[in-house]
């Protein structure tokens, strides 16, 4: 009987934790800044949530930026928990070294 009760309590605890851990990922181009709309989805972002960017901290989001955002559903809205600015590279890569990348026959310096 103890084992059955312990098993039931464990399963209930796992289910409760799984419900709290619902997270989604949205990747796309910023369509609008106020309100923040990425890939056609309106996202609420807390004021104190920093934008993680290869260019360093303090970067502002602008229309046309490409973002990867972790969100959680909250009351019918999507609330951002992490915002990462990314720079997609499209084109033939000729050479990649720790210091630079040759992209479309042009040398591009790497950050970091």
Contact map, one row per residue, 1 for C-alpha under 8 A:
1111100000000000000000000000000000000000000000000000000000000000000000000000000000000000000000000000000000000000
1111110000000000000000000000000000000000000000000000000000000000000000000000000000000000000000000000000000000000
1111111000000000000000000000000000000000000000000000000000000000000000000000000000000000000000000000000000000000
1111111100000000000000000000000000000000000000000000000000000000000000000000000000000000000000000000000000000000
1111111110000000000000000000000000000000000000000000000000000000000000000000000000000000000000000000000000000000
0111111111000000000000000000000000000000000000000000000000000000000000000000000000000000000000000000000000000000
0011111111100000000000000000000000000000000000000000000000000000000000000000000000000000000000000000000000000000
0001111111110000000000000000000000000000000000000000000000000000000000000000000000000000000000000000000000000000
0000111111111000000000000000000000000000000000000000000000000000000000000000000000000000000000000000000000000000
0000011111111100000000000000000000000000000000000000000000000000000000000000000000000000000000000000000000000000
0000001111111110000000000000000000000000000000000000000000000000000000000000000000000000000000000000000000000000
0000000111111111000000000000000000000000000000000000000000000000000000000000000000000000000000000000000000000000
0000000011111111100000000000000000000000000000000000000000000000000000000000000000000000000000000000000000000000
0000000001111111110000000000000000000000000000000000000000000000000000000000000000000000000000000000000000000000
0000000000111111111000000000000000000000000000000000000000000000000000000000000000000000000000000000000000000000
0000000000011111111100000000000000000000000000000000000000000000000000000000000000000000000000000000000000000000
0000000000001111111110000000000000000000000000000000000000000000000000000000000000000000000000000000000000000000
0000000000000111111111000000000000000000000000000000000000000000000000000000000000000000000000000000000000000000
0000000000000011111111000000000000000000000000000000000000000000000000000000000000000000000000000000000000000000
0000000000000001111111000000000000000000000000000000000000000000000000000000000000000000000000000000000000000000
0000000000000000111111100000000000000000000000000000000000000000000000000000000000000000000000000000000000000000
0000000000000000011111110000000000000000000000000000000000000000000000011000000000000000000000000000000000000000
0000000000000000000011111000000000000000000000000000000000000000000001111000000000000000000000000000000000000000
0000000000000000000001111100000000000000000000000000000000000000000001110000000000000000000000000000000000000000
0000000000000000000000111110000000000000000000000000000000000000000111100000000000000000000000000000000000000000
0000000000000000000000011111000000000110000000000000000000000000001111100000000000000000000000000000000000000000
0000000000000000000000001111100000000110000000000000000000000000011110000000000000000000000000000000000000000000
0000000000000000000000000111110000000110000000000000000000000000011100000000000000000000000000000000000000000000
0000000000000000000000000011111000000110000000000000000000000011111000000000000000000000000000000000000000000000
0000000000000000000000000001111110011110000000000000000000000111111000000000000000000000000000000000000000000000
0000000000000000000000000000111110011111000000000000000000000011000000000000000000000000000000000000000000000000
0000000000000000000000000000011111111100000000000000000000000110000000000000000000000000000000000000000000000000
0000000000000000000000000000011111111000000000000000000000001110000000000000000000000000000000000000000000000000
0000000000000000000000000000000111111000000000000000000000000000000000000000000000000000000000000000000000000000
0000000000000000000000000000000111111000011100000000000000000000000000000000000000000000000000000000000000000000
0000000000000000000000000000011111111100011110000000000000000000000000000000000000000000000000000000000000000000
0000000000000000000000000000011111111111111000000000000000000000000000000000000000000000000000000000000000000000
0000000000000000000000000111111100011111111000000000000000000000001000000000000000000000000000000000000000000000
0000000000000000000000000111111000001111100000000000000000000000000000000000000000000000000000000000000000000000
0000000000000000000000000000001000001111110000000000000000000000000000000000000000000000000000000000000000000000
0000000000000000000000000000000000001111111000000000000000000000000000000000000000000000000000000000000000000000
0000000000000000000000000000000000111101111100000000000000000000000000000000110000000000000000000000000000000000
0000000000000000000000000000000000111100111110000000000000000000000000100000111100000000000000000000000000000000
0000000000000000000000000000000000110000011111000000000000000000000000000000111100000000000000000000000000000000
0000000000000000000000000000000000010000001111101000000000000000000000000000001110000000000000000000000000000000
0000000000000000000000000000000000000000000111111000000000000000000000000000001100000000000000000000000000000000
0000000000000000000000000000000000000000000011111000000000000000000000000000000000000000000000000000000000000000
0000000000000000000000000000000000000000000001111100000000000000000000000000000000000000000000000000000000000000
0000000000000000000000000000000000000000000011111110000000000000000000000000000011100000000000000000000000000000
0000000000000000000000000000000000000000000000011111000011000000000000000000000001100000000000000000000000000000
0000000000000000000000000000000000000000000000001111100011111000000000000000000001111000000000000000000000000000
0000000000000000000000000000000000000000000000000111110110100000000000000000000000111000000000000000000000000000
0000000000000000000000000000000000000000000000000011111110100000000000000000000000011100000000000000000000000000
0000000000000000000000000000000000000000000000000001111100000000000000000000000000001100000000000000000000000011
0000000000000000000000000000000000000000000000000000111110100000000000000000000000000000000000000000000000000010
0000000000000000000000000000000000000000000000000001111111100000000000000000000000000000000000000000000000000000
0000000000000000000000000000000000000000000000000111101111100000000000000000000000000000000000000000000000000000
0000000000000000000000000000000000000000000000000110000111110000000000000000000000000000000000000000000000000000
0000000000000000000000000000000000000000000000000011101111111000000000000000000000000000000000000000000000000000
0000000000000000000000000000000000000000000000000010000001111100000000000000000000000000000000000000000000000000
0000000000000000000000000000000010000000000000000010000000111110100000000000000000000000000000000000000000000000
0000000000000000000000000000010110000000000000000000000000011111100000000000000000000000000000000000000000000000
0000000000000000000000000000111110000000000000000000000000001111100000000000000000000000000000000000000000000000
0000000000000000000000000000111000000000000000000000000000000111110000000000000000000000000000000000000000000000
0000000000000000000000000000110000000000000000000000000000001111111000000000000000001100000000000000000000000000
0000000000000000000000000011110000000000000000000000000000000001111100000000000000001111000000000000000000000000
0000000000000000000000000111110000000100000000000000000000000000111110000000000000111100000000000000000000000000
0000000000000000000000001111000000000000000000000000000000000000011111000000000000111100000000000000000000000000
0000000000000000000000001110000000000000000000000000000000000000001111100000000111110000000000000000000000000000
0000000000000000000000111100000000000000000000000000000000000000000111110000000111100000000000000000000000000000
0000000000000000000000111100000000000000001000000000000000000000000011111000011111000000000000000000000000000000
0000000000000000000001110000000000000000000000000000000000000000000001111100011110000000000000000000000000000000
0000000000000000000001100000000000000000000000000000000000000000000000111111111000000000000000000000000000000000
0000000000000000000000000000000000000000000000000000000000000000000000011111111000000000000000000000000000000000
0000000000000000000000000000000000000000000000000000000000000000000000001111100000000000000000000000000000000000
0000000000000000000000000000000000000000000000000000000000000000000000001111110000000000000000000000000000000000
0000000000000000000000000000000000000000011100000000000000000000000000001111111000000000000000000000000000000000
0000000000000000000000000000000000000000011100000000000000000000000000111101111100000000000000000000000000000000
0000000000000000000000000000000000000000001111000000000000000000000000111100111110000000000000000000000000000000
0000000000000000000000000000000000000000001111000000000000000000000011110000011111100000000000000000000000000000
0000000000000000000000000000000000000000000010001000000000000000000011110000001111100000000000000000000000000000
0000000000000000000000000000000000000000000000001110000000000000000011100000000111110000000000000000000000000000
0000000000000000000000000000000000000000000000001111000000000000001111000000000111111000000000000000000000000000
0000000000000000000000000000000000000000000000000011100000000000001110000000000001111100000000000000000000000000
0000000000000000000000000000000000000000000000000011110000000000111100000000000000111110000000000000000000000000
0000000000000000000000000000000000000000000000000000110000000000111100000000000000011111000000000000000000000000
0000000000000000000000000000000000000000000000000000000000000000010000000000000000001111100000000000000000000000
0000000000000000000000000000000000000000000000000000000000000000010000000000000000000111110000000000000000000000
0000000000000000000000000000000000000000000000000000000000000000000000000000000000000011111000000000000000000000
0000000000000000000000000000000000000000000000000000000000000000000000000000000000000001111100000000000000000000
0000000000000000000000000000000000000000000000000000000000000000000000000000000000000000111110000000001100000000
0000000000000000000000000000000000000000000000000000000000000000000000000000000000000000011111000000001100000000
0000000000000000000000000000000000000000000000000000000000000000000000000000000000000000001111110000111100000000
0000000000000000000000000000000000000000000000000000000000000000000000000000000000000000000111110000111110000000
0000000000000000000000000000000000000000000000000000000000000000000000000000000000000000000011111000111000000000
0000000000000000000000000000000000000000000000000000000000000000000000000000000000000000000011111101110000000000
0000000000000000000000000000000000000000000000000000000000000000000000000000000000000000000000111111100000000000
0000000000000000000000000000000000000000000000000000000000000000000000000000000000000000000000011111000000000100
0000000000000000000000000000000000000000000000000000000000000000000000000000000000000000000000001111100000001110
0000000000000000000000000000000000000000000000000000000000000000000000000000000000000000000000011111110000111100
0000000000000000000000000000000000000000000000000000000000000000000000000000000000000000000011111011111000111100
0000000000000000000000000000000000000000000000000000000000000000000000000000000000000000000011110001111111110000
0000000000000000000000000000000000000000000000000000000000000000000000000000000000000000001111100000111111110000
0000000000000000000000000000000000000000000000000000000000000000000000000000000000000000001111000000011111000000
0000000000000000000000000000000000000000000000000000000000000000000000000000000000000000000001000000011111100000
0000000000000000000000000000000000000000000000000000000000000000000000000000000000000000000000000000011111110000
0000000000000000000000000000000000000000000000000000000000000000000000000000000000000000000000000001111011111000
0000000000000000000000000000000000000000000000000000000000000000000000000000000000000000000000000001111001111100
0000000000000000000000000000000000000000000000000000000000000000000000000000000000000000000000000011100000111110
0000000000000000000000000000000000000000000000000000000000000000000000000000000000000000000000000111100000011111
0000000000000000000000000000000000000000000000000000011000000000000000000000000000000000000000000010000000001111
0000000000000000000000000000000000000000000000000000010000000000000000000000000000000000000000000000000000000111
